[in-house]
Amino acid sequence: MKIIDLSQEITDGMAVHHTQPAVQVTVHATHEEWNGEPEKKWKTPAVNQLHLSEHAGTHVDAISHMGKEFSNVTIDRMPLSTFITRGICLNLSFKNPGDVITKQDLIEASYEHPIHQGDTVLLYTDHYRRHFQTEEWSNNPGLDEEAAIWLGVQKVAAFGVESMAPGVKGKTNRAVHKICGELGFTHYENLINLHQLVNKGAFQFIGLPLKIKGGTGSPVRAVAIFN
């Protein structure tokens, strides 16, 4: 069994979508503090405190995030089978920052790796390795409306992208979210290591969210498992 980690590290000040609060990771208590040692010796964390959005780092969106009309389908109400599925990775690495990914792109990319109902479809654009922590990071390639509808018609459980948004900023991103809500599937954002999945065939995908009551999404530890 080979496990490939698809998740970003959660770090203080990490890159987040411009609509989300900054991530803060601070030391809440040290072992030295608990042992009654002088404050100047407090250096070994015993408990860290996290301040972050549900949509920070590698995460999955709840259907409730997609629009007001879907607000009852929160992350804790979504079936666990949504997050443990067969996975397939499509090679779209020819796309540049700001490009749209079309229905025809998906059809051609899936020709040798057909999509099954209930799959999680990961979209490899190599945007993370090329542009993370650069000015182009927020200018990601993303689905257009027709491509998103096509995925929904295939009845996928979800799709996943390497960037902070599934659509193109200022063009298709809001519409892609709405389509996901209307057709009842979701997506993962900020995935990494998708280059390790290309042309490898199907795998088991796991991206379990935290059980946040009323949550609009959740950080996940996403992995691909090859047996």
Buried (B, 14 or more C-beta within 10 A) or exposed (E): EEEBBBBBEBEEEBBBBEEBEEBEBEBEEBBBBEEEBEEEEBEEBBEEEEEBBBBBBBBBBBBBBBBEEBBEBBBBEBEEEBBBBBBBBBBBBEBBBBBBBBBEBBEEBBEEBEBEEBBBBBBBBBBBEBBBEEEBBBBBBBBBBBBBBBBBEBBBBBBBBBBBBBBBBEBBBBBBBBBBBBBBBBBBBBBBBBBBBBEBEBBBBBBBBEEBEEBBBBBBEBBBEBE
